[in-house]
């Protein structure tokens, strides 16, 4: 249950940050043609495009990090399910094997059974 909640939360955060990134890309695109405002001495007072671009440099990595976390959490959940299935199959094989087979396996493959 906890993994499912974590996965849903990661998906929601990814969607929210995707929305913010798309919205900010639109804001940057709207400011492409704006010229910077300069004062009487020729110094730049306000450059809206540069400011929007600077914020975008924060928003895009935030989105990519949330997306990477969401994709990673999906893979972890699948790996845990596969490991649980493999453990159940191994237990079934051990239960139906002749007596002493586990000791024989420990002798042949000691690295697989660390103590």
RALINKA-V175504 format. One record per backbone hydrogen bond with DSSP energy under -1.0 kcal/mol. CO is the residue of the C=O (numbers start at 1). NH is the residue of the N-H. If there is no record, write none. Layout:
CO;NH  CO;NH
This chain:
1;5  2;6  3;7  4;8  5;9  6;10  7;11  8;12  9;13  10;14  11;15  12;16  13;17  14;18  15;19  16;20  17;21  18;22  19;23  20;24  21;25  22;26  23;27  24;28  25;29  26;30  29;32  37;45  37;46  39;42  43;39  46;37  47;51  48;52  49;53  50;54  51;55  52;56  53;57  55;58  55;59  56;60  58;62  59;63  60;64  61;65  62;66  63;67  64;68  65;69  66;70  67;71  68;72  69;73  70;74  71;75  72;76  73;77  74;78  75;79  76;80  77;81  78;82  79;83  80;84  81;85  82;86  83;87  84;88  85;89  86;90  87;91  88;92  89;93  90;94  91;95  92;96  98;101  100;104  101;105  102;106  103;107  104;108  105;109  109;112  110;113
